[in-house]
């Protein structure tokens, strides 16, 4: 599901009885409302690609309202109230932020979720900390890029990572700085 959250990002992947949420839109309840409307009560995996409000704005309410089993985020912090609210809700639920390693794979039923970025410890632009992942389900694959910009994309290609995909969630909302 590519959830309509306006000028923001949120995707829900459902495989069997497993639910994976990538980002939760802006500081509103659009992602939350959608998840409630379709009857979601549990999120097996939640990925906050990076700490910009148009990706994690709705995350605090999602964490507070749903059972979350695993939470992934890049190793970067922010001083925004949005980020602080998300971290506080994680603490309230006793959830730890897991930082994925490039190449790490999560088996989800018949599918695999493979982490491709971030590849560096430090970036000038917060967008390049974006978690990039590829979902492979049978002969179909999806590439989720968060707001990764040309620097991160270059690192992924330098690693000779297989980025071939049937569906691409374009980087940084189609900005000229991404999807190079």
C-alpha positions in Angstrom: 0.0 0.0 0.0 1.4 3.4 -1.0 -0.5 5.4 1.7 -1.7 8.8 0.6 -0.1 11.1 3.2 0.2 14.2 1.0 3.7 15.6 0.4 5.2 12.9 2.6 6.0 9.1 2.6 4.4 6.0 4.0 4.2 2.5 2.7 2.6 -0.6 4.2 3.8 -4.0 3.0 1.6 -7.1 3.8 3.0 -10.6 3.4 0.8 -13.3 4.8 0.0 -12.2 8.3 3.0 -9.9 8.6 2.9 -6.1 8.3 5.8 -3.9 7.5 5.5 -0.1 7.7 8.0 2.2 6.1 7.6 5.8 7.3 4.5 7.4 8.7 4.0 10.6 6.9 3.7 14.1 8.4 2.7 15.4 11.8 -0.9 14.4 11.2 -2.8 11.2 11.5 -3.1 10.2 7.8 -1.0 7.1 8.1 -2.5 6.1 11.4 -6.1 6.7 10.0 -5.3 4.5 7.0 -3.9 1.7 9.1 -6.9 1.8 11.5 -9.3 1.8 8.5 -7.9 -1.4 7.0 -7.9 -3.1 10.4 -4.2 -3.2 11.3 -3.5 -3.8 15.0 0.1 -5.1 14.8 3.2 -4.0 12.9 5.9 -6.7 12.8 8.5 -4.3 11.4 8.5 -0.5 11.3 11.2 1.4 9.4 11.8 5.1 10.0 14.0 5.9 7.0 15.4 9.1 8.5 14.3 11.8 11.0 12.6 14.3 8.7 9.0 15.2 9.8 7.5 14.2 6.4 8.7 10.6 7.1 8.4 10.3 10.9 5.8 12.9 11.7 3.0 10.4 12.3 5.4 7.8 13.8 4.8 8.6 17.5 1.1 8.0 17.2 1.7 4.8 15.3 4.1 3.5 17.9 1.7 4.5 20.7 -1.4 3.0 19.0 -0.2 -0.3 17.5 1.8 -3.3 18.7 5.2 -2.9 17.2 7.6 -5.8 17.3 10.7 -4.5 15.5 11.7 -0.9 14.9 14.5 0.2 12.5 16.1 3.6 12.1 19.5 4.9 10.9 22.1 5.9 13.4 21.4 9.6 13.4 19.4 11.9 15.8 17.6 15.1 15.5 16.7 17.9 17.9 13.1 18.3 16.5 10.0 17.8 18.7 8.9 15.2 16.1 12.0 13.1 16.6 11.8 13.5 20.4 8.1 12.4 20.4 9.0 9.3 18.4 11.9 8.4 20.8 9.6 9.0 23.8 7.0 6.6 22.5 9.6 4.0 21.8 10.8 4.3 25.4 7.2 4.1 26.7 6.9 0.8 24.8 10.3 -0.5 25.8 11.3 -0.7 22.1 14.9 -0.3 21.0 15.9 1.3 17.7 17.7 -1.3 15.6 20.2 0.1 13.2 20.3 -2.2 10.1 23.6 -3.2 8.6 24.0 -3.0 4.8 23.4 -6.4 3.4 21.3 -7.5 6.4 18.3 -9.5 5.3 15.0 -10.1 7.1 13.1 -13.2 6.0 9.4 -12.4 5.9 7.4 -15.5 4.9 8.3 -16.1 1.2 9.9 -12.6 0.9 13.2 -11.1 1.8 13.8 -7.5 2.8 17.4 -6.5 2.2 19.0 -3.3 3.6 21.1 -1.4 1.0 21.9 1.9 2.8 23.1 4.0 4.6 26.6 3.0 3.8 28.5 5.7 5.7 28.7 6.8 9.3 28.4 10.5 8.6 26.7 12.7 5.9 26.3 16.4 5.4 22.7 16.0 4.4 20.2 14.2 6.7 18.5 12.7 3.6 21.5 10.5 2.9 21.1 8.7 6.2 17.9 7.3 4.7 17.4 3.5 5.0 17.2 2.1 1.6 15.8 -1.4 1.3 14.8 -3.9 -1.4 11.9 -6.3 -1.0 12.1 -9.4 -3.1 8.9 -11.5 -3.3 9.1 -14.4 -5.8 10.0 -12.8 -9.2 8.9 -9.3 -8.2 11.0 -6.8 -6.4 10.5 -3.3 -4.9 13.0 -0.7 -4.1 12.3 1.8 -1.2 14.7 4.7 -1.1 13.4 7.1 1.5 15.0 10.5 0.7 18.4 9.1 -0.3 20.2 11.5 -2.5 22.9 11.2 -5.1 25.7 10.6 -2.5 23.9 7.6 -1.0 22.8 6.3 -4.4 26.5 6.5 -5.6 27.6 4.5 -2.6 24.9 1.8 -3.3 26.1 1.5 -6.9 29.8 1.5 -5.8 29.0 -1.6 -3.7 27.8 -3.2 -6.9 24.4 -3.8 -5.1 21.7 -5.3 -7.3 19.2 -2.4 -7.5 17.1 -3.9 -10.3 13.5 -3.7 -9.3 10.0 -3.9 -10.8 8.8 -1.0 -8.6 10.8 2.0 -7.5 9.7 4.4 -4.8 11.6 7.3 -6.1 14.1 9.0 -3.9 13.3 12.3 -2.1 9.8 12.6 -3.7 11.3 12.8 -7.2 13.6 15.7 -6.3 16.4 16.6 -8.7 18.9 15.6 -6.0 17.8 12.0 -6.1 16.9 9.1 -8.4 20.0 9.8 -10.4 
